[in-house]
Amino acid sequence: MFNNAIERFKWKAYPRVLEEKNIHRKVIVFILWIENNRSKIRIQFIFGRINANIPFILYTFDLDIVQVGYDGKNRLIRM
């Protein structure tokens, strides 16, 4: 399901994607061009461990703004 969500994102963001990297099949990175701001943004999809719980994964990040998780069915936001 996670791969399907990434493919949907990629399809919708296609015109803006400048670069895509798959790092060891654990992290997929997209660099997008945002025309209105004339800037680039980086979005990472990180594959978690099977036995890791969502709060552990989200609280691993230092920045609150990146603490968003998607389990394939529901969006879970922690801030």
N, C-alpha and C positions, 0 to 999 in steps of 0.2 A: 504493500500500500504506500509506503514512504516513497518508493521509486516512482509510483504513479503520480504522486503529488509533485515530485520534482519535475517529471515530464510535463505535467500540466502547467507548472510555473514557467518552464522553459518555452513552451509553446506560446503562452500569453506574452512573455517578455521578449520573444525572439527579435523584434525590430530593434530593441535597445541593448541586446547582449553584444558586448565588445570582445569578451573573452570568457572561456569556460575551462575549468581545470578539474580533474578528478584525481585527488591525492590519495594514493594507496587504497582506493575504494572505501575510504572512511570519511572523507570530506569532499564535497562538491562545491566549488567556488564559482560564482558568476560575478563578472564586473559589468555593470550596466551604465549606459549613458542616459542621463536625465536632461532632456532638451531644455525644459523651462529654467532649470538652475545652471545649465551649462556646466555640469559636474558629473563625476563618476561616483558610483556607490558600489560597495562590495557586499555580496550576500553569500553566506556560507550555509550549507546544509550539512550537518554533522550527524553521522550515524552513531548512535549510542550502543552501549553494551546491552545485551539481552536482559541481563539481571539488574541493570541500573534503574532506579526509580526516577520519575520525572523531576521532583524537587532537587535531587542530587545533581542531575544534569544541568538544570537551569541555574542553580546557585553556584555552579562551577565558574560561571562567567563573572568578571569583575564589574561589568556595566549593567545597570538595571534595564536599560533600553533593549538589550539583547536577550532578556529573559522571557522568551516566548517559545512555547513548545507546541508541536502538532503531532498527535498520535495516529493520524490517518482518519479519524472520525470526528474528534472534538478538538477545538482549540483551547489551550490552557495558557493563561497569562498569569505570570507571577511578577510582582513588582514591589 
